[in-house]
Structure formats: C-alpha cells, structure tokens
Amino acid sequence: MIDNKEHLQRRKLFAQQCSNTSVLKYEPFIRGLADVLVKKIIRDAKTNTADLFKWFLFFTADVTGQVSFGKTFDMVEKEEVSTINLDVINQSS
C-alpha cells in the first residue's frame, strides 16, 4: 500500500482487535474449546487413531469464526465441517 493516509486508517482498524484487552477477552472461549478438543482427541486415540489435522482444522475455524464474526462454526462440537467452510475448502482444491 502506497497511500500513507489509507495505511494509517487500516492500521487503526486492525490495531483495536490486536490490543491485549481485545485478545484477552477471547481467552475463556479458546480455553473452553481447547478443553473440548483435547477430550475428543483423547477419545479418538483410545478407540482408533486421532486425526489431528481434522481436529486442528475444526479448532482453528471455530476460533477464527468467533474472533472474526462473533459466532463459532461449531465444528469441534458437531465434529464435522460447516457448510460455509466446506464451500471454501472445495474452492481452494
């Protein structure tokens, strides 16, 4: 980006979301989701093999949804790819 004024405006928008206060407000959600994630991975590992790629994809999508849109995709809880994310995955392949 060449325009310094436009760069400053965008930087201010993103800086608010990256402040310690903003990041810390997501900690309870992320910790709770991580607890659920670990329980499901342990469950899978006891009965078969745990697909860590799948579980971390679900976790990342849920955290990203919560931070970006204020709503999780519930992929960890439902144990499946949401239709919104499935569309993105299919388009990128």
Buried (B, 14 or more C-beta within 10 A) or exposed (E): EEEEEEEEEEEEEEEEEEEEEEEEEEEEBBEEBEEEBEEBBEEBEEEEEBEEEBBEBBBEBBBEBBBEEEEBBBBBBEEBBBEEBEEEEEEEE
